[in-house]
Amino acid sequence: MPQLEDFQIQGGAVSNEPIHVDAKGTQCPGPIMSLANAVRDARIGQDVIIEVTDGGFKQDAVSWSAVTGNPMQSLNEQDGVITARFTKVVELGKAVVPEKEDLLTIVVFSGEMDKGLAAFNIALGALAMGLKVEMFFTFWGLSLIRKKMKRTSVKSIKEAMVSKVLPADDDSLPMSRENMLGLGAAMMKKIMKDKNVPSLDFMVHLAKFNGAQFIACKMSMDILSINSDELLEGVEIGGVATMLEYARKSNVNFFI
């Protein structure tokens, strides 16, 4: 006759206690990697509680849960620490793959005017065709969604130096080729005006007005010393998991 001991793991009975993960101080993709490793080790039905200080994790946590199929039970933030609780209900990589949507995802990495024009020309074309558009701005691409305003954020000397090196906004972007110390960009703007081509700034705001979703990479913001109050209104903050959730459902993906 089977005994209770036959159903116990060596060293004691199976524990229902949640797994605790301390990912404070790590940046994207560190937190979601720590979460994924803990979920791999967890049993079906067991909870994982993770603590994170990376602000982009709030949106990443929602996206990670949606993609993996492991529900997020709670998400709280206190004193700069984000605490999220997940329940493992499916092994990683075994979740149901969603159907593709009429969705266009663009990763905007470049910080040059002509590449920015290409990105927003594609985005506006997609919006005109009824597609949803998600744009993920990372590294130099963040300059395209910075406000045209005097910087009021308090920064350290090192942060201020890094911020000064970047273009102030989309109106200050260089050309990727034949920039000629800014002369090339100025000539391009003049030609666009003569040909009645809308400016990059107009395209950015037109895309936003027509429903394009803008997401700023939190890790890139931290590296380049860009604060959230320097970005256009309505820009969301996220990480790689946020971008991948949209890319997974997209029919078309671009990296510019």
N, C-alpha and C positions, 0 to 999 in steps of 0.2 A: 504493500500500500504506500503511495507516495507520501512523503513527509513534508512539512512546511519548509524544512531546510533545503529541500530539492529545488525550491523556487526562489532562493535567496542568492544574491551575488556574493562571491567570496569576500569576506570582510564585513558582512552585515547586510541588512535588508535594503531594498531599493529606496532611495530617499526621494521625497516629494518636494524637498526644499529647492527654491529657485537658484540658478547659477548667477553669481554676482560678477560683473565685469567692470573694472576701473579703467576707463579710457580717457580720463581727464588729462589734459595737456597734449593730446595727440591731435593732428590735423588730418583732414580728408586726404586719402581714403582710409586712414588708420582706424577711426571709430567703426565704420561698417565692416572692416576686415576683422576687428576684434569681436564684433557682434556675430559675424558669420562663423568664426571659429568656435565660439561658445555654443551656437545653435547646432553645429555639427556634432559637438560632444553631448548635447542634451538628448534626453529621451523624448519620444512622442508624448505630448501632454505636459512636459516640464516647462517652466517659465525661465526666461533669461532677463535679468535686470542689468542695465548698463548705465553708467554715469559718464557724461561727456561735457567738455567745455567748448567744443567747436560749434559756433552758432549755426553753421550750415547743416548740422545734423538733424535739426528739427524737421526740415523738409525731406532730408535724405531718409530719415526713419520711416516716414509715411510711404515714400517710394519703395524702399527696401521691402517693407511689409507687403505692398501691393504686388511686387514682382515675384517674391519668394512664396507667397501664400501663407506666411506665418503672421497671424494677427497681432497688432499692437494693442495692448490692453490699456495702457496709460502713457501719457507724455507730460511731464511737468518740468518747470524751470524755476530755480530758486538760487539767488546769489550767484548767478552766472553758471550754475551747474544744471545741465539737462539730464533728467532721469527718465528712462523709457523702459517699459516692461513688455515683453513679447512672449507668446506661447508657441512652442513648436508643435505644429500639426502636420507638417509635411517636410520631407528631406529636401535639402537644397538641390535645385535643379530638377525637381519632380513636380513643380507647380504647373497648373494648366496654363498653356500659352494662350494669351488673349488674341482675338481676331485683330487684324490690321485695321487701322482707322484712316480716314482721310486727313492725315496729319503730316506736316512737314517739320522736320527738326533740323536746325542749323546750329552748328558749333562755330561761334565767331571767335577765332583765336587771333587773327591779324589786326594790327592797328594802323593800317594804311587806308587812305581815302578811297582809292580805286577798288580795293577789296571790300571795303565797307559798302560802297555803291553796289557792287555785285551781290553782296549778301542781302541787302534790303530790296534790290530790284527783284530778286527771286522771291523774297518773302511777300512783297506786295502783289506779285503775280499770282502766288498761291492763294492769298487772301481773296483776290478778285475772282478766283475760280471756286471759291467756297471751301477751301481747305482751312483747317486749323493750323496755326503756326506757333512753334515753340523755338525760341532763340536762346542759346546758352552762351553767355559772354565770359570768356576766360582769358587771363593774362592781358595782352595788349588790346584785345577786343573790348575790354572794359572802358576804354577811352570813348567809345562810341555812345555810351549811355551815361556819361558824366554830365552834370548840370553845368550850364554856362553861368557861373557865379563866382564871386570871390570866396576862396576857401576859408571857412571859419573854424574848422575842426582843430582842436589842440593836438599837435603832434610833436614827437621828439625831434631832435636835430637830424638824426638818421632817417626817420620817416619823412620829414620834410624834404630832405635831399632826394630821396627816391621818388616822391610825389612830383617834385619839380622836373625831373627827367622826362616824365610822361607828358603826352599832349594834354592840354587842359580840358579839351572836350573834342567833339567830332569836327568842329570847325578848324581845329589846329592840326589835323592829321596830315602827315606827309604822303607822297606818292610812293608806291612800292618800287617804281623805276622812274628814272629821269626826274627825280625830285628837284635837283639843282638848287639846294639850299632853300627850298620853299617856293622857288619861282615856278617849278613845274606844277605844283598844287594850285598856285594862284592862276596860272594859265588855264588849267583844267576847269576851275570854277568859272572863269570868264567865258570859256567856250560853252560850258553847260548853260550859262545864263543866256548867251546869244542864241542857242539852239532850243531854248525853252525847256531844258531838262531840269527837273526839280532838284534842289540842293540835297545833300546828304542829311542835313538837319531836318529838312521838311519830310524826307522819306522816313526817318526814324520816328518822328511824331505821328506821321500818317499811319505807319504800321501799328504803333501802339494804340492809336485811336480806333483802328479797325479790328482790334482784338488780338493782335500778336502778343504772346506771353514772353516777357523778358525775365531771364533768370541770371543772376550774377554769381560767379563761382566764389565762394567764401574763402577758399584757400588762396586763390589768386589775389583777392582783395587784401588779405593779410600780408602777403608777400610784397605787394606793391603799395602798401600803406594807403589804401582807399577805404574810407569809411562809408557806411550806408547813407549818411546824409549828403554825400557828394553825388549820389546817383539820382537819376530821374525818378519822379514819383511813380509808385506802383511796381517798381522792379522788385522781384522776389529774390531771396538769398537761398542758395542751395549748394549742393555738391554733385559729385559724379553719379551717385545713385539716382538723384533727381533727373539728371539728363538722360541716363540710361533707361529710366522708366518710360520716358516719352519716345526715345529712339526705338525701343522694343516694339512699340505699338505703331510706329510710323511706317508709311509706305515709301517715303523718300527721306534720306538723310544726307546732309552736306557738312563738310568741314572746310571752313574758309579762313 
